[in-house]
Structures are given as structure tokens and as C-alpha cells.
Amino acid sequence: AALSASTEGTTQQVTADYFTPPLVMTPVSRVHPTQRSPRGERTFHPRNI
């Protein structure tokens, strides 16, 4: 798809597909209820997201 992408919109979409998952998965994994937050609390802090 990127090979035949002549518009910047397609490039942005592909970039988002590659960069969005890691950014979303990383915080969720760290703030996961099973994991312990840096403060030692097991609560889900929306502030860390």
C-alpha cells in the first residue's frame, strides 16, 4: 500500500497504525490492575494514561 501511496494521507495512516498500538499498549500494560504503579498502589490511575 505504501508503495503506491501518492498522497500524504495514506502515509499518515500507515504511520499511525505503526506508532499508535505501542503508545497505547505500553501505558495500559504499566497501569494494568495486575501490575503495581510506581507509588506501590494497585489502583488504575487515569492520570498515568
DRENFI-331319 format. One record per residue: residue in one letter; x, y, z of N, C-alpha, C in turn. Coordinates in steps of 0.02 Angstrom, whole numbers, padded with zeros to 5 digits, always signed. Example, Ala and Ser with C-alpha at 12.3 -4.5 7.8 and 13.67 -1.06 7.14 Angstrom:
2
A+00660-00284+00390+00615-00225+00390+00660-00165+00390;S+00642-00112+00354+00684-00053+00357+00645+00002+00394;
END
This chain:
49
A+00042-00060+00000+00000+00000+00000+00044+00063+00000;A+00097+00061+00040+00141+00119+00045+00177+00131-00022;L+00188+00078-00060+00224+00084-00123+00184+00126-00172;S+00118+00117-00173+00076+00153-00220+00044+00214-00188;A+00067+00232-00128+00038+00289-00093+00066+00353-00120;S+00024+00391-00155+00047+00454-00185+00023+00514-00143;T-00020+00501-00094-00046+00555-00052-00016+00550+00018;E-00010+00606+00052+00018+00606+00120-00030+00574+00170;G-00095+00576+00153-00145+00548+00198-00133+00474+00211;T-00116+00437+00157-00103+00366+00165-00041+00355+00208;T+00009+00396+00198+00071+00389+00237+00057+00401+00311;Q+00016+00452+00325+00000+00466+00395-00038+00408+00426;Q-00083+00378+00387-00123+00322+00413-00078+00263+00430;V-00031+00248+00385+00015+00192+00397+00058+00207+00458;T+00082+00269+00463+00123+00288+00521+00083+00281+00586;A+00021+00301+00584-00021+00296+00643-00032+00223+00662;D-00040+00180+00612-00051+00109+00626+00011+00078+00659;Y+00070+00104+00642+00132+00076+00670+00148+00105+00739;F+00132+00169+00748+00152+00203+00810+00097+00204+00863;T+00034+00201+00842-00021+00205+00890-00023+00145+00937;P-00021+00083+00912-00025+00025+00957+00026+00025+01013;P+00091+00036+00999+00141+00036+01053+00126+00089+01106;L+00108+00149+01084+00095+00203+01131+00035+00187+01175;V-00014+00152+01147-00074+00136+01185-00062+00075+01229;M-00028+00024+01203-00018-00038+01240+00031-00028+01298;T+00082+00013+01288+00133+00022+01341+00104+00051+01405;P+00067+00107+01402+00038+00135+01463-00012+00086+01496;V-00054+00055+01456-00105+00009+01483-00071-00048+01520;S-00016-00074+01492+00019-00130+01524+00049-00109+01591;R+00075-00047+01593+00106-00024+01655+00055-00008+01708;V-00002+00020+01686-00054+00040+01734-00105-00015+01743;H-00089-00074+01717-00136-00130+01722-00148-00147+01795;P-00210-00163+01812-00228-00179+01882-00181-00231+01912;T-00160-00280+01872-00116-00333+01897-00048-00305+01915;Q-00025-00256+01877+00040-00226+01890+00034-00175+01947;R+00091-00160+01978+00090-00110+02032+00118-00044+02006;S+00083+00009+02022+00104+00075+01999+00168+00096+02036;P+00205+00145+02010+00266+00169+02042+00256+00187+02115;R+00196+00208+02132+00182+00228+02202+00171+00167+02246;G+00166+00107+02215+00154+00047+02254+00080+00032+02259;E+00039+00073+02227-00033+00062+02229-00055+00018+02171;R-00107-00021+02180-00131-00064+02126-00193-00034+02093;T-00206+00030+02107-00265+00062+02079-00250+00087+02009;F-00303+00097+01969-00295+00119+01900-00297+00195+01897;H-00240+00227+01886-00237+00299+01884-00243+00325+01813;P-00300+00356+01795-00309+00384+01728-00257+00439+01715;R-00228+00465+01767-00178+00518+01759-00115+00491+01725;N-00098+00428+01739-00038+00398+01709-00048+00384+01636;I-00112+00379+01615-00126+00365+01544-00116+00429+01506;
END
